[in-house]
Amino acid sequence: MAKKNIFTDAFGTPYFLKRFIIFILGIVSYRRFNGFNKLKITGTEHLVDLPDSNVLFVSNHQTYFADVAAMYHAFCAVNNGYLDTIKNPIYLLNPKIDFYYVAAEETMNKGILPKIFKIAGAVTVKRTWRAEGKNVNRMVDLNEVDNIMKALDNGWVATFPQGTTSAFAQGRRGTAKLVKNQRPIVIPIKINGFRRAFDKKGLRVKVTGVKPTMEFKAPLDIDYDKENAHEILLKIMTAIEQTEDFNLLHNYDEELKAKKLEQKDSDN
């Protein structure tokens, strides 16, 4: 597989261009996370001693771009010795440049700004189950899988196992299969409050005074030889708190149904 060098990343993008884009986007987005709203970051001590490659971050997803932008801020801050804080944006002068994120191809090709985001480190994939608002059923493009593996071989990668911003959507087995085959260090990320603070794209501040949270958890303990893809996926979805056990609204609805049944039985 291709390797980075002192001038370009694994996909041939010049580092000076990535540094410039990350810096500009970081400056533009900074007040969204430490001004209009106050992003609370925890758990970055788990990032300090990680290797430079084959690290996979798995996260729930609430907006198209704000989630990833916040990750860039957190990673750049940690890269400069700042833990659990983004209060000193001087870290943008020395960014984490070998960081990539998996994104839907159709999302990254709509408009100039997404294309700029793409240069910063997007590894694009075509959804196998949905495209342009319609349900589809197509095979996984193996070239896209190779690109994700290339990114892992050369840096850190963030992916969103649900492939959608909808809460408690089912996880996609492709992520678990990638983990099973590549055997990366897997760091779960749990985010909250982004959906309330920003619009769906994550480009516009919807409400001010919100305190979004981003929690980095300890690396998952995975037995790559014994655990299958289903078990790994369940472990991932539990870690990012997206199983039905964490769906309080679902639990409330179930409890309400049970109470109605009890009331009906007592009336009879």
C-alpha positions as CSV (number, residue, x, y, z in Angstrom):
1,M,0.0,0.0,0.0
2,A,1.0,3.6,-0.5
3,K,3.0,5.3,2.2
4,K,3.2,8.9,3.3
5,N,6.4,10.9,2.9
6,I,7.7,14.1,4.3
7,F,5.8,16.1,1.7
8,T,2.5,14.3,1.1
9,D,0.1,12.1,3.0
10,A,-0.9,8.5,2.0
11,F,-3.2,9.8,-0.7
12,G,-0.8,12.3,-2.3
13,T,-2.2,15.5,-0.7
14,P,0.5,18.0,0.1
15,Y,1.0,18.4,3.8
16,F,1.4,22.2,3.5
17,L,-2.1,22.3,1.9
18,K,-3.6,20.1,4.7
19,R,-2.0,22.3,7.4
20,F,-3.4,25.4,5.8
21,I,-6.9,24.1,5.4
22,I,-7.0,22.6,9.0
23,F,-5.7,26.0,10.3
24,I,-8.3,28.1,8.4
25,L,-11.2,25.7,9.2
26,G,-10.1,25.5,12.8
27,I,-10.0,29.3,13.2
28,V,-13.4,29.6,11.5
29,S,-15.0,26.9,13.7
30,Y,-13.3,27.8,16.9
31,R,-16.0,30.1,18.3
32,R,-18.6,27.5,17.6
33,F,-17.0,25.2,20.1
34,N,-15.5,27.8,22.6
35,G,-17.6,30.8,22.2
36,F,-21.2,30.5,21.0
37,N,-21.2,27.1,22.6
38,K,-18.8,25.5,25.1
39,L,-17.6,22.0,24.0
40,K,-16.7,19.8,26.9
41,I,-14.0,17.2,26.1
42,T,-13.1,14.3,28.4
43,G,-11.0,11.2,28.2
44,T,-8.2,12.6,26.0
45,E,-5.7,10.9,28.3
46,H,-6.5,7.8,26.3
47,L,-4.9,9.4,23.3
48,V,-1.6,10.4,24.7
49,D,0.4,7.1,24.2
50,L,-1.3,5.9,21.0
51,P,0.8,4.8,18.1
52,D,0.9,7.0,15.0
53,S,-1.0,4.5,12.8
54,N,-3.6,1.8,12.9
55,V,-5.9,3.6,15.4
56,L,-9.6,3.6,14.6
57,F,-12.0,5.9,16.3
58,V,-15.6,4.8,16.3
59,S,-18.3,7.4,17.1
60,N,-22.0,8.1,17.0
61,H,-22.9,10.8,14.6
62,Q,-25.1,13.9,15.0
63,T,-24.1,16.3,12.2
64,Y,-22.3,16.0,8.9
65,F,-19.3,18.2,9.7
66,A,-19.4,19.7,13.3
67,D,-18.6,16.2,14.8
68,V,-15.5,15.9,12.7
69,A,-14.4,19.5,13.1
70,A,-14.6,19.0,16.9
71,M,-12.4,15.9,16.6
72,Y,-9.8,17.9,14.7
73,H,-9.7,20.5,17.5
74,A,-9.4,17.7,20.1
75,F,-6.7,15.8,18.2
76,C,-4.7,19.0,17.4
77,A,-4.9,20.1,21.1
78,V,-3.6,16.7,22.3
79,N,-0.9,16.8,19.7
80,N,0.4,19.9,21.5
81,G,0.0,18.7,25.0
82,Y,-3.4,20.1,25.9
83,L,-5.7,17.5,27.5
84,D,-9.5,17.9,27.8
85,T,-9.4,21.5,26.6
86,I,-9.4,23.5,23.4
87,K,-9.0,26.9,25.1
88,N,-5.7,27.7,23.5
89,P,-6.1,27.6,19.7
90,I,-2.4,28.0,19.2
91,Y,-2.5,24.2,18.7
92,L,-3.8,24.9,15.2
93,L,-0.3,25.9,14.2
94,N,0.8,22.4,14.7
95,P,-2.1,20.2,13.7
96,K,-2.6,16.5,13.7
97,I,-2.3,16.0,9.9
98,D,-2.3,12.2,9.6
99,F,-5.9,12.0,10.7
100,Y,-8.6,10.8,8.3
101,Y,-12.3,10.3,8.6
102,V,-14.8,8.1,6.6
103,A,-17.5,10.1,4.9
104,A,-20.3,9.4,2.4
105,E,-19.2,10.3,-1.1
106,E,-22.4,12.1,-2.0
107,T,-22.1,14.3,1.1
108,M,-18.6,15.4,0.3
109,N,-19.3,16.2,-3.3
110,K,-22.1,18.7,-2.7
111,G,-20.8,22.3,-2.7
112,I,-17.4,23.9,-2.3
113,L,-17.1,23.8,1.5
114,P,-17.5,20.0,1.7
115,K,-14.9,19.6,-1.0
116,I,-12.5,21.7,1.1
117,F,-13.3,19.5,4.1
118,K,-12.5,16.5,1.9
119,I,-9.0,17.7,1.3
120,A,-8.4,17.9,5.0
121,G,-8.6,14.1,5.3
122,A,-11.9,12.5,4.0
123,V,-11.9,8.9,2.9
124,T,-15.1,8.8,0.9
125,V,-17.3,5.7,0.5
126,K,-20.6,5.1,-1.3
127,R,-23.4,3.9,1.0
128,T,-24.4,0.4,0.1
129,W,-28.0,0.8,1.5
130,R,-29.0,4.4,0.6
131,A,-28.1,7.0,-2.1
132,E,-29.7,10.4,-2.9
133,G,-32.5,9.8,-0.5
134,K,-33.5,6.4,-1.9
135,N,-33.0,2.9,-0.6
136,V,-30.4,0.9,-2.6
137,N,-28.7,-2.4,-2.4
138,R,-25.3,-2.5,-3.9
139,M,-22.0,-4.3,-3.2
140,V,-19.2,-2.8,-1.2
141,D,-16.5,-1.2,-3.4
142,L,-13.3,-3.0,-2.4
143,N,-11.3,0.0,-3.6
144,E,-12.9,2.0,-0.9
145,V,-12.1,-0.6,1.7
146,D,-8.5,-0.5,0.5
147,N,-8.5,3.3,1.0
148,I,-9.6,3.0,4.6
149,M,-6.9,0.4,5.2
150,K,-4.4,2.7,3.6
151,A,-5.4,5.5,5.9
152,L,-5.1,3.2,8.9
153,D,-1.7,2.1,7.8
154,N,-0.6,5.7,7.7
155,G,-2.5,7.4,10.6
156,W,-5.6,7.7,12.7
157,V,-9.1,7.1,11.2
158,A,-12.5,8.1,12.5
159,T,-15.6,6.3,11.3
160,F,-19.3,6.4,12.2
161,P,-20.6,2.8,12.3
162,Q,-24.2,3.8,11.9
163,G,-23.5,5.7,8.7
164,T,-26.2,8.2,9.6
165,T,-27.0,11.0,12.0
166,S,-30.1,9.3,13.2
167,A,-29.9,8.3,16.8
168,F,-29.9,4.6,17.7
169,A,-29.7,3.5,14.1
170,Q,-28.3,0.0,13.7
171,G,-24.5,-0.3,13.2
172,R,-23.1,-1.5,9.9
173,R,-21.2,-4.8,9.9
174,G,-18.6,-3.3,7.5
175,T,-17.0,-1.5,10.4
176,A,-16.8,-4.7,12.5
177,K,-15.4,-6.6,9.6
178,L,-12.7,-3.9,9.0
179,V,-11.8,-4.1,12.7
180,K,-11.6,-7.9,12.6
181,N,-9.3,-7.9,9.5
182,Q,-7.1,-4.9,10.3
183,R,-6.9,-5.4,14.1
184,P,-6.5,-1.7,15.0
185,I,-6.6,-0.1,18.4
186,V,-10.3,0.9,18.7
187,I,-11.2,4.1,20.6
188,P,-14.9,4.7,21.1
189,I,-16.2,8.3,21.1
190,K,-19.5,9.3,22.6
191,I,-20.8,12.7,21.5
192,N,-23.9,14.6,22.7
193,G,-25.5,18.0,22.2
194,F,-24.2,18.6,18.6
195,R,-27.7,18.0,17.2
196,R,-29.1,20.7,19.5
197,A,-26.3,23.2,18.9
198,F,-25.9,23.0,15.2
199,D,-28.0,22.3,12.1
200,K,-27.9,18.9,10.4
201,K,-24.9,19.8,8.3
202,G,-23.1,21.2,11.3
203,L,-22.3,24.4,9.5
204,R,-24.7,26.8,11.1
205,V,-25.1,27.5,14.8
206,K,-28.7,26.7,15.7
207,V,-28.7,27.5,19.4
208,T,-26.2,29.2,21.5
209,G,-25.3,28.5,25.2
210,V,-25.3,24.7,24.6
211,K,-22.5,22.6,26.1
212,P,-21.9,19.7,23.6
213,T,-19.8,16.9,25.0
214,M,-17.2,14.6,23.4
215,E,-16.0,11.7,25.5
216,F,-13.0,9.6,24.5
217,K,-13.2,6.2,26.1
218,A,-10.5,3.6,26.8
219,P,-9.5,1.3,23.9
220,L,-11.8,-1.6,23.5
221,D,-10.7,-5.0,24.7
222,I,-11.1,-7.1,21.6
223,D,-10.1,-10.7,21.2
224,Y,-9.4,-10.7,17.4
225,D,-8.9,-14.4,17.3
226,K,-12.1,-15.5,19.1
227,E,-14.7,-12.7,18.6
228,N,-16.6,-12.6,15.4
229,A,-17.8,-9.5,13.5
230,H,-21.2,-9.6,15.2
231,E,-19.7,-9.6,18.7
232,I,-17.3,-6.8,17.8
233,L,-20.1,-4.7,16.4
234,L,-22.2,-5.1,19.5
235,K,-19.2,-4.1,21.6
236,I,-18.7,-1.0,19.5
237,M,-22.3,0.0,19.6
238,T,-22.5,-0.5,23.3
239,A,-19.3,1.6,23.8
240,I,-20.7,4.5,21.8
241,E,-24.1,4.1,23.7
242,Q,-26.2,3.5,20.6
243,T,-27.9,0.2,21.5
244,E,-31.6,0.2,22.5
245,D,-30.5,-0.2,26.2
246,F,-29.4,3.5,26.1
247,N,-32.6,4.7,24.3
248,L,-34.4,6.3,27.2
249,L,-37.4,7.3,25.0
250,H,-37.7,3.7,23.8
251,N,-37.6,2.5,27.5
252,Y,-40.2,5.1,28.4
253,D,-42.5,3.9,25.6
254,E,-42.1,0.3,26.7
255,E,-42.9,1.2,30.3
256,L,-46.0,3.2,29.2
257,K,-47.3,0.2,27.2
258,A,-46.7,-2.1,30.2
259,K,-48.6,0.3,32.5
260,K,-51.5,0.5,30.0
261,L,-51.7,-3.3,29.8
262,E,-51.7,-3.6,33.7
263,Q,-54.4,-0.9,33.9
264,K,-56.5,-2.8,31.2
265,D,-56.0,-6.1,33.1
266,S,-57.1,-4.5,36.4
267,D,-60.1,-3.0,34.8
268,N,-61.2,-6.4,33.6
